[in-house]
């Protein structure tokens, strides 16, 4: 299988995870507390992706100043995107119902899936092995995110057929971003590829802290189990990462 085909297949995984979460919201009504736990777990997974895979892959190649610069730039990029989305939203709570609110929700989730695609594409430019591990982690994190997005669509009285279509269309953002980042980075110097990974790490870190956890807090007040869910998410991705590394080593 060609590298391009592998990138394409891996880029489908986060979008499919998001869609699976959306289907769960369609056919199984969960409680706010379970949504709180799920989003805490997703945040733990994203932080683990940054701490276990993205940053360590760049240490030793990028100097400390460039690590800090790339991470900070990624964080600022997230803030700029979030500010852009929020500036389009109406301050009138009632006005966020219907079409305006629906499209603001759509844009926010599309940006999130596009960032997942950037992770996969940038990881693929470094190595398919790294991209596989990153895609696996994104799938785990995107299931509760998909649930939350479809639940928001339902709250805005979007018809089921349109909810399913919108949920499925998120796959395009993830795949498109992955292919673009892969083609842009594949023939560049390694320090540029790793710098792109650290840039995405900064973006993902703020997304986990400011987006996922914010949604979790809005759904239900935190409890000790919320903290345990965050911890479980971090541990789960670490075990998945180690397991995949061992399996790939055994097949070589």
KEKE-3310 file (N, C-alpha, C; in steps of 0.2 Angstrom, whole numbers, plus 5000, padded with zeros to 4 digits):
npx = (5004:5003:5011:5003:4990:4990:4990:4978:4969:4972:4968:4955:4951:4949:4938:4928:4928:4922:4910:4904:4902:4893:4882:4880:4874:4862:4855:4855:4851:4861:4866:4869:4880:4887:4891:4900:4910:4915:4920:4930:4938:4941:4949:4960:4965:4969:4979:4988:4992:4999:5009:5015:5018:5019:5027:5039:5044:5050:5060:5077:5079:5074:5078:5077:5071:5065:5056:5048:5043:5036:5026:5020:5015:5006:4997:4992:4987:4976:4968:4966:4958:4947:4943:4938:4927:4919:4917:4908:4897:4880:4877:4865:4856:4844:4846:4855:4849:4842:4847:4859:4865:4867:4876:4887:4891:4894:4905:4914:4916:4921:4933:4940:4940:4948:4960:4963:4966:4977:4986:4987:4992:5004:5011:5012:5020:5032:5033:5024:5022:5021:5010:5000:4999:4995:4983:4976:4974:4967:4955:4950:4948:4939:4926:4918:4918:4911:4899:4895:4894:4883:4873:4872:4867:4855:4849:4847:4837:4839:4834:4834:4839:4847:4856:4863:4869:4877:4886:4892:4899:4910:4920:4926:4933:4944:4950:4954:4962:4973:4978:4983:4992:5001:5006:5012:5022:5029:5041:5050:5063:5068:5067:5058:5046:5045:5043:5031:5023:5024:5019:5005:5003:5003:4991:4982:4983:4977:4964:4960:4960:4952:4941:4936:4935:4928:4916:4913:4911:4901:4891:4889:4892:4909:4916:4924:4925:4925:4938:4945:4941:4948:4961:4960:4959:4971:4980:4974:4977:4991:4994:4989:4997:5010:5007:5004:5016:5024:5018:5021:5034:5036:5032:5041)
npy = (4994:5011:5026:5037:5032:5025:5037:5042:5033:5032:5045:5045:5039:5047:5055:5045:5041:5052:5052:5040:5043:5053:5045:5037:5047:5049:5038:5033:5040:5049:5053:5070:5069:5057:5062:5072:5065:5058:5068:5073:5061:5061:5073:5070:5060:5068:5076:5067:5062:5073:5074:5061:5057:5068:5080:5072:5067:5077:5082:5083:5085:5098:5113:5120:5133:5134:5124:5129:5141:5135:5128:5138:5146:5138:5137:5150:5151:5143:5151:5162:5156:5152:5164:5170:5162:5164:5178:5178:5174:5177:5189:5188:5176:5169:5171:5162:5150:5139:5142:5150:5147:5133:5133:5139:5130:5120:5125:5126:5112:5107:5114:5108:5094:5097:5100:5088:5081:5088:5084:5070:5071:5078:5070:5059:5064:5063:5049:5034:5026:5033:5041:5032:5028:5041:5043:5033:5037:5049:5044:5038:5050:5057:5051:5054:5068:5069:5064:5075:5085:5081:5081:5094:5099:5093:5100:5112:5110:5104:5094:5076:5069:5080:5082:5069:5070:5082:5077:5067:5074:5080:5071:5075:5086:5082:5073:5081:5091:5083:5077:5089:5094:5084:5083:5096:5095:5083:5083:5092:5098:5089:5095:5105:5097:5091:5103:5107:5097:5100:5113:5109:5102:5112:5118:5108:5106:5118:5116:5105:5109:5122:5119:5106:5103:5114:5111:5100:5105:5113:5104:5096:5097:5095:5080:5069:5057:5063:5068:5056:5050:5059:5055:5042:5042:5048:5037:5027:5030:5030:5017:5011:5017:5012:4998:4998:5001:4990:4980:4984:4984:4970:4965:4969)
npz = (5000:4996:5003:5002:5002:5014:5023:5019:5024:5037:5041:5040:5052:5064:5060:5059:5071:5078:5071:5075:5089:5087:5082:5093:5101:5094:5096:5109:5123:5134:5151:5158:5167:5163:5151:5155:5162:5150:5142:5151:5150:5137:5136:5144:5136:5125:5131:5134:5122:5118:5128:5128:5115:5105:5110:5115:5103:5097:5105:5107:5093:5090:5097:5114:5114:5101:5103:5113:5105:5094:5101:5108:5097:5091:5102:5101:5089:5091:5100:5091:5082:5090:5094:5082:5079:5090:5089:5078:5083:5090:5103:5109:5117:5113:5099:5096:5093:5081:5064:5065:5077:5075:5064:5070:5080:5071:5064:5075:5078:5066:5065:5075:5071:5059:5065:5071:5059:5055:5064:5061:5047:5049:5057:5049:5039:5046:5051:5046:5056:5068:5064:5064:5078:5083:5077:5082:5095:5093:5088:5100:5108:5100:5100:5112:5109:5097:5101:5110:5100:5092:5101:5104:5092:5092:5103:5097:5089:5076:5062:5062:5050:5044:5055:5055:5042:5043:5054:5047:5037:5044:5043:5031:5033:5042:5034:5023:5029:5034:5022:5016:5025:5025:5011:5011:5021:5018:5010:5017:5028:5042:5055:5052:5050:5063:5071:5066:5072:5085:5085:5083:5094:5104:5100:5102:5116:5121:5116:5123:5136:5136:5128:5128:5142:5146:5140:5147:5160:5158:5156:5168:5185:5191:5199:5210:5202:5189:5189:5190:5178:5169:5172:5169:5155:5151:5155:5147:5134:5135:5137:5125:5116:5120:5118:5104:5099:5104:5096:5083:5083:5085:5073:5064)
capx = (5000:5007:5011:4997:4984:4990:4988:4971:4965:4973:4965:4947:4949:4946:4931:4924:4926:4917:4903:4902:4900:4886:4877:4878:4869:4856:4851:4856:4851:4865:4865:4875:4886:4891:4895:4905:4915:4917:4924:4936:4942:4944:4954:4966:4968:4973:4985:4993:4995:5004:5015:5018:5020:5021:5033:5045:5046:5054:5065:5083:5080:5072:5081:5071:5068:5061:5050:5043:5040:5031:5020:5016:5012:5000:4992:4990:4983:4969:4965:4963:4952:4941:4940:4935:4921:4915:4915:4902:4891:4876:4877:4858:4855:4839:4848:4860:4845:4841:4852:4865:4868:4869:4882:4893:4892:4897:4912:4919:4918:4925:4940:4942:4942:4954:4966:4965:4969:4984:4990:4988:4996:5011:5014:5013:5026:5038:5033:5018:5021:5019:5004:4996:4998:4992:4976:4972:4973:4962:4949:4947:4946:4934:4920:4914:4917:4905:4892:4893:4892:4876:4869:4871:4863:4848:4847:4845:4831:4841:4831:4839:4843:4852:4861:4868:4873:4882:4890:4896:4903:4916:4926:4930:4938:4949:4954:4957:4968:4978:4982:4986:4998:5006:5009:5016:5027:5033:5048:5053:5068:5065:5066:5051:5041:5044:5041:5024:5020:5024:5014:4999:5003:5000:4984:4978:4983:4972:4958:4958:4958:4948:4935:4933:4934:4923:4910:4912:4909:4894:4886:4888:4898:4914:4916:4930:4925:4927:4945:4947:4940:4953:4967:4959:4960:4978:4982:4972:4981:4998:4994:4988:5003:5015:5004:5005:5024:5027:5015:5024:5041:5036:5031:5047)
capy = (5000:5017:5030:5041:5028:5024:5043:5043:5028:5035:5052:5043:5036:5052:5057:5040:5041:5057:5050:5035:5047:5056:5040:5036:5053:5049:5032:5032:5046:5048:5058:5075:5066:5053:5066:5075:5060:5056:5073:5073:5056:5064:5078:5066:5057:5073:5078:5061:5063:5079:5072:5055:5056:5074:5083:5068:5066:5083:5083:5080:5088:5105:5116:5122:5140:5132:5120:5134:5145:5131:5126:5144:5148:5133:5139:5157:5149:5140:5157:5166:5152:5152:5171:5171:5158:5168:5184:5177:5172:5183:5189:5186:5169:5166:5171:5156:5145:5138:5141:5153:5143:5127:5134:5141:5123:5116:5128:5124:5105:5107:5116:5102:5089:5099:5100:5081:5080:5091:5079:5064:5073:5080:5063:5054:5066:5061:5042:5031:5022:5039:5043:5026:5029:5047:5042:5029:5041:5054:5040:5038:5056:5060:5048:5059:5075:5068:5064:5082:5089:5080:5083:5101:5099:5091:5105:5117:5107:5102:5088:5070:5068:5085:5080:5064:5073:5086:5073:5063:5078:5081:5067:5078:5091:5079:5070:5086:5094:5078:5077:5095:5095:5078:5086:5102:5093:5077:5084:5097:5096:5085:5100:5108:5092:5091:5109:5107:5093:5104:5118:5106:5100:5118:5119:5103:5107:5123:5114:5101:5113:5127:5117:5099:5103:5119:5108:5095:5108:5115:5098:5094:5099:5090:5076:5065:5053:5067:5068:5049:5049:5062:5051:5035:5044:5048:5030:5023:5032:5028:5009:5010:5019:5007:4992:4998:5001:4984:4976:4986:4981:4963:4964:4971)
capz = (5000:4995:5009:5002:5004:5021:5026:5018:5028:5044:5042:5041:5058:5069:5058:5060:5079:5079:5068:5080:5095:5085:5082:5100:5104:5091:5098:5116:5127:5140:5156:5158:5171:5159:5146:5159:5162:5144:5140:5155:5148:5130:5138:5147:5130:5121:5135:5134:5115:5118:5133:5127:5108:5101:5112:5115:5096:5094:5109:5104:5087:5091:5104:5119:5111:5096:5106:5116:5100:5090:5105:5109:5091:5091:5106:5099:5083:5093:5102:5086:5079:5094:5094:5076:5080:5095:5086:5074:5087:5092:5110:5111:5118:5109:5092:5094:5091:5074:5059:5067:5082:5072:5060:5074:5082:5065:5063:5080:5078:5060:5067:5080:5066:5055:5069:5071:5052:5055:5068:5057:5042:5051:5060:5043:5036:5050:5050:5046:5063:5072:5062:5067:5085:5084:5074:5087:5101:5091:5088:5107:5110:5096:5101:5116:5105:5092:5105:5112:5095:5090:5107:5103:5086:5094:5107:5092:5085:5069:5060:5062:5044:5044:5060:5052:5036:5046:5057:5042:5034:5048:5040:5025:5036:5045:5029:5019:5033:5034:5016:5015:5029:5023:5005:5012:5025:5017:5008:5021:5033:5048:5060:5051:5052:5070:5073:5065:5077:5092:5084:5083:5101:5107:5098:5105:5123:5123:5114:5128:5142:5135:5124:5130:5149:5147:5139:5153:5166:5157:5156:5174:5190:5192:5205:5210:5196:5184:5189:5188:5171:5166:5173:5165:5148:5150:5156:5142:5128:5136:5136:5118:5113:5121:5115:5097:5098:5104:5091:5077:5084:5084:5066:5060)
cpx = (5004:5006:5005:4991:4984:4988:4981:4967:4966:4969:4957:4946:4946:4939:4926:4922:4921:4910:4900:4899:4893:4881:4875:4873:4863:4852:4851:4857:4855:4864:4871:4881:4890:4895:4901:4911:4919:4922:4930:4941:4945:4950:4960:4969:4972:4979:4990:4996:5001:5011:5019:5021:5023:5027:5039:5048:5051:5060:5072:5085:5079:5075:5075:5068:5063:5055:5045:5040:5035:5025:5016:5012:5006:4995:4988:4985:4976:4965:4962:4957:4946:4938:4936:4928:4916:4913:4909:4896:4887:4876:4870:4857:4850:4841:4852:4856:4844:4847:4859:4869:4871:4875:4888:4895:4896:4904:4916:4921:4922:4932:4943:4945:4948:4960:4968:4968:4976:4989:4992:4993:5003:5014:5016:5019:5033:5039:5026:5017:5019:5012:4998:4994:4994:4984:4972:4970:4967:4955:4946:4944:4940:4927:4915:4913:4911:4899:4890:4891:4885:4871:4867:4866:4856:4845:4844:4840:4833:4838:4837:4843:4849:4858:4866:4872:4879:4888:4895:4901:4910:4922:4930:4935:4944:4954:4958:4963:4974:4982:4985:4992:5003:5009:5014:5022:5032:5040:5052:5058:5064:5063:5059:5045:5039:5041:5033:5020:5019:5019:5007:4998:5000:4993:4980:4977:4977:4965:4955:4956:4953:4941:4932:4931:4928:4916:4908:4909:4902:4889:4884:4894:4902:4913:4923:4930:4927:4935:4948:4946:4946:4960:4966:4961:4967:4982:4981:4976:4988:4999:4993:4994:5009:5013:5006:5012:5026:5024:5019:5031:5041:5035:5036:5052)
cpy = (5006:5021:5035:5038:5027:5031:5044:5039:5030:5041:5051:5041:5041:5054:5052:5039:5046:5055:5045:5038:5050:5051:5038:5041:5052:5043:5030:5038:5045:5054:5064:5073:5062:5057:5070:5071:5058:5062:5074:5067:5058:5069:5075:5062:5062:5075:5073:5061:5068:5077:5066:5054:5063:5077:5079:5067:5071:5085:5080:5083:5096:5108:5119:5129:5138:5128:5125:5139:5141:5130:5133:5147:5144:5135:5146:5156:5147:5146:5161:5162:5153:5159:5173:5168:5162:5175:5184:5176:5178:5183:5188:5178:5165:5166:5165:5150:5144:5138:5144:5149:5136:5128:5136:5134:5119:5118:5126:5117:5104:5109:5111:5097:5090:5098:5092:5079:5082:5086:5073:5065:5074:5074:5059:5057:5064:5053:5040:5028:5027:5041:5038:5027:5035:5046:5038:5033:5046:5050:5040:5044:5059:5057:5053:5066:5074:5067:5071:5086:5088:5081:5090:5103:5098:5097:5111:5115:5106:5095:5082:5069:5073:5084:5075:5066:5077:5082:5069:5068:5081:5077:5071:5083:5088:5076:5075:5089:5089:5077:5083:5096:5089:5081:5092:5100:5088:5078:5090:5094:5093:5090:5104:5104:5092:5097:5110:5103:5096:5110:5115:5104:5106:5119:5114:5104:5112:5120:5109:5104:5118:5125:5111:5100:5108:5115:5103:5099:5111:5110:5096:5096:5094:5086:5073:5060:5056:5067:5061:5047:5053:5058:5044:5037:5044:5041:5026:5024:5029:5021:5008:5012:5014:5000:4992:4998:4994:4979:4978:4983:4973:4961:4966:4966)
cpz = (5000:5002:5008:5004:5011:5025:5025:5023:5035:5046:5043:5048:5063:5067:5060:5067:5081:5077:5073:5086:5093:5085:5089:5103:5101:5094:5105:5120:5134:5145:5156:5162:5167:5153:5149:5160:5156:5141:5144:5152:5141:5131:5140:5141:5126:5124:5134:5127:5115:5122:5131:5120:5105:5103:5112:5108:5094:5099:5107:5097:5087:5098:5108:5117:5106:5098:5109:5111:5096:5095:5107:5103:5090:5095:5104:5093:5085:5096:5097:5083:5083:5095:5088:5076:5084:5093:5081:5077:5090:5100:5113:5111:5114:5101:5091:5093:5084:5070:5061:5072:5079:5068:5064:5078:5077:5064:5068:5080:5071:5061:5071:5075:5062:5059:5070:5064:5052:5059:5064:5051:5043:5054:5054:5039:5040:5050:5050:5053:5068:5071:5065:5074:5087:5082:5079:5093:5099:5091:5095:5110:5106:5097:5106:5113:5100:5096:5107:5106:5092:5095:5106:5097:5088:5099:5103:5087:5078:5068:5060:5056:5042:5049:5058:5047:5039:5050:5053:5039:5037:5045:5035:5028:5039:5039:5025:5023:5033:5028:5014:5019:5027:5017:5006:5016:5023:5014:5011:5025:5039:5054:5059:5052:5059:5073:5072:5070:5084:5091:5085:5091:5105:5106:5102:5113:5125:5121:5120:5134:5141:5132:5127:5138:5150:5145:5144:5159:5165:5157:5163:5179:5191:5199:5205:5204:5190:5183:5188:5181:5167:5166:5169:5158:5147:5150:5150:5136:5129:5135:5129:5114:5114:5118:5107:5095:5099:5099:5084:5077:5082:5077:5061:5059)
residu = (UNK:UNK:UNK:UNK:UNK:UNK:UNK:UNK:UNK:UNK:UNK:UNK:UNK:UNK:UNK:UNK:UNK:UNK:UNK:UNK:UNK:UNK:UNK:UNK:UNK:UNK:UNK:UNK:UNK:UNK:UNK:UNK:UNK:UNK:UNK:UNK:UNK:UNK:UNK:UNK:UNK:UNK:UNK:UNK:UNK:UNK:UNK:UNK:UNK:UNK:UNK:UNK:UNK:UNK:UNK:UNK:UNK:UNK:UNK:UNK:UNK:UNK:UNK:UNK:UNK:UNK:UNK:UNK:UNK:UNK:UNK:UNK:UNK:UNK:UNK:UNK:UNK:UNK:UNK:UNK:UNK:UNK:UNK:UNK:UNK:UNK:UNK:UNK:UNK:UNK:UNK:UNK:UNK:UNK:UNK:UNK:UNK:UNK:UNK:UNK:UNK:UNK:UNK:UNK:UNK:UNK:UNK:UNK:UNK:UNK:UNK:UNK:UNK:UNK:UNK:UNK:UNK:UNK:UNK:UNK:UNK:UNK:UNK:UNK:UNK:UNK:UNK:UNK:UNK:UNK:UNK:UNK:UNK:UNK:UNK:UNK:UNK:UNK:UNK:UNK:UNK:UNK:UNK:UNK:UNK:UNK:UNK:UNK:UNK:UNK:UNK:UNK:UNK:UNK:UNK:UNK:UNK:UNK:UNK:UNK:UNK:UNK:UNK:UNK:UNK:UNK:UNK:UNK:UNK:UNK:UNK:UNK:UNK:UNK:UNK:UNK:UNK:UNK:UNK:UNK:UNK:UNK:UNK:UNK:UNK:UNK:UNK:UNK:UNK:UNK:UNK:UNK:UNK:UNK:UNK:UNK:UNK:UNK:UNK:UNK:UNK:UNK:UNK:UNK:UNK:UNK:UNK:UNK:UNK:UNK:UNK:UNK:UNK:UNK:UNK:UNK:UNK:UNK:UNK:UNK:UNK:UNK:UNK:UNK:UNK:UNK:UNK:UNK:UNK:UNK:UNK:UNK:UNK:UNK:UNK:UNK:UNK:UNK:UNK:UNK:UNK:UNK:UNK:UNK:UNK:UNK:UNK:UNK:UNK:UNK:UNK:UNK)
# end
